[in-house]
């Protein structure tokens, strides 16, 4: 069996750091090779560790991919939260910051897109990934609904507005990452701002 011996620096890492290094390696493999290429061997080689460490920390590749999905989602949520925190304390500007943050790094990134595509490819094949997908998108829409509420949008219409905004952001983000020459990030922001203006009086 082919194994890559742990490097000395890896041996000194604490368990949490080791888990994180495997998760980050998994994300890179998913971005480069897709879900089909995310084997224990490939991830261990990417992380420069023994194959046995994947099993030790995660029990197998399925649990590692699931943990990676959670980790990547948390990174995106943190980037969105930072954008809102950096915005002026004006409800509409906070909402705009949350929505338009997807059109700038670290979210507008082709490697991140490639990783998400790998996750999406598993939604119909794995119930646990489908559940994570539903939970993550529900959390995103709930945050949108809160920000819409701060802007005075009635409760009765918040859910549908949040769904529409999510679809708009996803579409613009996808095309911006796939074909950045088609339109600019500023154009994406303007489109999003104009849509928000149409639902906020």
Phi, psi and omega in degrees: 000133181278126178226149176256122182291141178299143176283157179304320181295325180293322180298332182277350183287149176284162181307317180297322179291324179293316177301315181297320180296325177290320178297316179295322177294320178298318179298319179294319179293318178300318180294322185275321190239357181077177182297323181295334182266000183273070178269163176303316182297315182295319182290318178298319179294320179298322181274354182059047178228172178285152178302325182299333181292329177298313178294323181297316184270334186232347180082345180162175186289328181299315179293326179292318177297319178298315179296325178293320177301314178299316183296314181295319178298319179295323177297317178295315180299322178294320178296319177294318178297321179295323179296318179293318181296328182278347181282156174301154183283055179237122186311314183294322180289327176294318177297314179299320180297318180297315184289316186276350178298337180289349183257016178221158175302149007271002184277318177281084187213129185293327178293320177295318176303314181299322178294317179297320179300321177297317178296313181301325181295343181264351185300319181276349184258335184230124182295326181292322178290322177299319179295317178299317179302312181297318181294319182292316180289327176296320179295318179298314181293325178296320177296319177299316180299321177298315181292323175296321177298320177297334180272002177090011178288130182300148181304320185299335183250355185298317184299312182293324176296320180295320177297315181296317180295318179300316179296320179296312180298315180300316181295314180294317180298316181299311181290325179296321179284321182286316185224074184299343179280348182288320176202162185268166176297323179295322176296320177298317178297318180297317178300315180295316180298319180295322178293318179298321179298331182286342181248354179245119182277000000 
